[in-house]
Amino acid sequence: MTVTRLLDAEMKSGLQRTYLAEYEKPKLYGIVFQRYLTYMRQSDAHKGKISLFLPEQECSVTAKPPETPKTSDFVAQEVLDKVNKPYKKNALVLLNKLDQDKKKIIFLWNDKGDFVYKGSVVNGSNMLDLFRAITQMCSVPSGHIPKGWDVFMNA
């Protein structure tokens, strides 16, 4: 059963309870309705997630060399373009700091925007999501931490 059907069944059962006073039934209905609205808000928050997709290049018959992690200017520009305007300054400062400390840094990102730590790609990670989370921490929905967050923050 879906969440909405479960909530609908709970609303109906609450209204059909004979042992409740008539003035308590709308209160119970309101509680269940507020839970429904909370589920809808959480669902809407996750729909606005932005992912970075780059066009795939043509596959050639020859084997291509393994992808070497590097700080791609294209990914950095994409990060700056996608971060909300009030937070662009923070993202720019962070990108400049990463650019200055290239020799000290043990993490980078590849041309696809994947987070690379100590030479290996962190599966499911995306630099755009990580940068948005770090620069817009107050506006990130609670419980929505991007993949690779722990590794990124500990690096």
N, C-alpha and C positions, 0 to 999 in steps of 0.2 A: 504494500500500500504506500501511496505517496504521503508526504507530510500534510498536504492540504486535505486529503481524504481522512487522515487520522484526526486532524483538528476538527473537520466537519462532523465526524462521528462523535467526537467528544462534546461538541456544542449541542448536538441533538440529544445525546444522553443526559446532559446537564439540564436541558429544558424539560425533559420527560420525567425527571426525578420527582416523585410524589411527596417525599419526606421533607423537601425544601420549601420554605415559605416563598410566596410569589415574588416578594421584593428581593430575595437572594438569587433568584435565577438570572436576572439581568447582570448582576455582579459577576457571577460565574461565567456567563457568556462573554462579558467584557474582558475578563482575565484570559480566556482562551483566544479571543480576538486580538488582544495585545501580543500574545505569543505568536500568532500568525503574522502580524505586522513585523515583529522582530525577525522572523524567518525570511520574510520578503526583503527587508532592508539588508540582511546579511547576504542574501542571494544577489541583490543588485550591486552590492559592493564588490563581489567577486566577478561580476560580468564586465566591469570596467578595466580589468587587467589587460595591460598592453604587453605584447611580446614582440621581440625584434626578429623579423624574418628577412633574410637576405636572399636575392635571387640566386638560384643554383647555376653553377657554371657547367658548360658542356663537359661530358665525360669523354675522355680520350682513351684510345686502346692502350697506350703506354701507361705504365704505373706511375702515378705521381708521387713525389717524395713526401714523407710524413710532414704534416702541418706543424710548423714551428710557431710557438706562442710568441706574440709580439703585441705591443700597444698599437693598435690600429687607429689611425687618425679618423677613418670612416666611422668606427664604432664610437670613438670619443665625440664626434660631431653628432651622431645619432642620439647619444646619451643627452647631450646639451639640447638638442631639438625636442626631445620627448619629456624632459623634466619641466614641471610647471614653472611659470615665469618667476614667481617670488623666490624660488629655490635655485634658479640658474646660477646665481653668484656663488652659492655654497658648492654646487657641482663643479663649477669652473675652478674654484680654489682647490678642491680635492683632486681634480684631473691635473692641474698644474703641479701640485705637490707630488703626485705619482710620477709625473714626467721628469721632475727634477731628481727624484731618488731612484732612477731606473736601476742603478748598480746595486743598491741595497735591497731592492724589492724582490721577494721570492714568489710573487704572484703577478700575473699579467692577464690579458685576454686575447683570444684569437680573433681572426677575421669574421667569424660567425657571431661573435659577442659572448661566447662561452667563457666562464671564469676558469682560469688555469692557475693551479697552485702547485708549486714545486715540480713543475713539468708535466703534471697530469690534469686533464680536464675534470672539473667537478660536474658530475652528471646532473642535467636538468637546470643548471645555473644559467643566469643571464645577467650580464653586467648592467643592463638598463634597469632591471628590476632591483638589483642590489644598490645601484646609485640612487634610484628613486626612494628606496627604503631608508637609506642613510641620510639623505638630504631633506626628506619630508617625513621624518619619524613621527611627528605629531599628527599627520593626516593619514598614516597607514592604518587600515582597519585592524583592530586587535585580533590576534590569532592568525593574521596573514603575513607570515614572514617568508620571504623568498628562499628558494632552494640555494644552498651554499652560504647562507647567512652566517652560520657559526664559524665556518672556515674563513670567510671573508673578514669577520670581525677579529678573529684570533691571529690573522696574518699581520 
